[in-house]
Amino acid sequence: MKVSLSSLLIRGLGGPVLGIACLMSTASAQQALTWNQVKAKFEAVNPVLKADAANVDEMKAEEITAFLRPNPQFTLSVDGNQAAPHNGVWTPFKGTTEQPNFSYLHEREHKRELRLESAKEGTEITQSQHVDLERNLVFGLRSAFVQTLQAKAVLTLAKADLEYYDKIIDISRARFQAGDLAKIDLARIELQRVQYESEIETAIVNLRQQKIQLLLLLDDRTPVDQFDVTGPFDLGPDLQPLDDYHKIALDNRPDLMAAIQTIQQSQTNHKLAVANGSTDPTFGGWFTNNSSTNNPNGPETIGVSVSIPLRIFDKNQGEKKRTLIDIDRSTQAAEAAKAQVFSDVDNAYELVRSNIALIRPYKAQYLDQSVYVRDTVTFSYEHGGASLMDFLNAQSDYRVVQLAYLQLIGAYMTAAGQMNLAVGREELQ
């Protein structure tokens, strides 16, 4: 005997079923987003990512500052003006000497080039750190996405259980009318229905909360009833050998890449510190016009100069030592980051492997077995061959197995996301 949703509504089953119908109607009017669509939207609008991306642009702008040349200096000297008449004649500018002077600091030992190289390496480090931030945020997004899919699956299971149980209620009522079932047993069966209604309401609330969390990560103001996601909620492909994931992680982990890039920048900074210990000469040149010179045919003269600082006591020794120590510190930090990569991959691999090992017997045996036991006991109960307690126990065992399977799938997909986090790219879907 099949009971349709419309007939249940006509019978006045009330709020829970009507709420489910409204939820299904609203969700069907909205196009569900896939994981790739959710991820693309997240990367485009998430304010945390956008704010961090500005750091990369700031570091890029610092490259311009690092490569600036020293500005030339211009000096104009005027001397020899007469403040009083000479022999009764006022000639204030007759003996004036004008001297424009140009000078320029020449940076030796490729200081500008080393500053630019260090700034570029700083930009690369910031870019890698930005990618690492995105990697961690996408893991959180992926976990929220999986939890939403799991909540949808649990809600579907709860609705299917209620539909199946309603059929049993109809059968039990028919048996009661035929005098084949005691009134107390019918009452116990009808009373059990409240548990299924409660599970549906709990599943609906959980699904809405997961959607709200996902909308928060997407910075989306779409009403919850108009937002939906879709995607496979099942066991994925088999794992590759562990060493393959180690290699993928070493090639793709942005935090490890940033640590290695920090070593390179430390080496460049040490070169710059050595270069800054060298003296930079200042070259100058001037032109002089002196009308009072003893040589009437040569009142104009030119001159040049070279100014060299005598750095007897300061050769940047402290900065040279600091940057040399920083190279060793960066090297040790990179080794620690590499060890962390191996640890992350090993832990994630074990989680995925363990979940796969738990899921396989469910797919191979337990799921079908729970359906077989439930349907067999139900058939026997319909024909008076099984007690009410046997039927309720079989139904409970079925729900426990089915719900445990959905939870294992959710745990597996979360562990797969953790593996993607560990290797630095989406390796497991």
Secondary structure as UniProt FT lines:
FT   HELIX           5..10
FT   TURN            11..12
FT   HELIX           15..28
FT   HELIX           35..45
FT   HELIX           47..66
FT   STRAND          73..79
FT   TURN            87..88
FT   TURN            92..95
FT   STRAND          97..105
FT   TURN            109..110
FT   HELIX           111..177
FT   TURN            178..179
FT   HELIX           183..218
FT   HELIX           224..226
FT   HELIX           242..252
FT   HELIX           254..276
FT   STRAND          282..290
FT   TURN            291..292
FT   TURN            296..297
FT   STRAND          300..307
FT   HELIX           317..361
FT   HELIX           362..366
FT   HELIX           367..382
FT   TURN            383..384
FT   HELIX           388..423
//
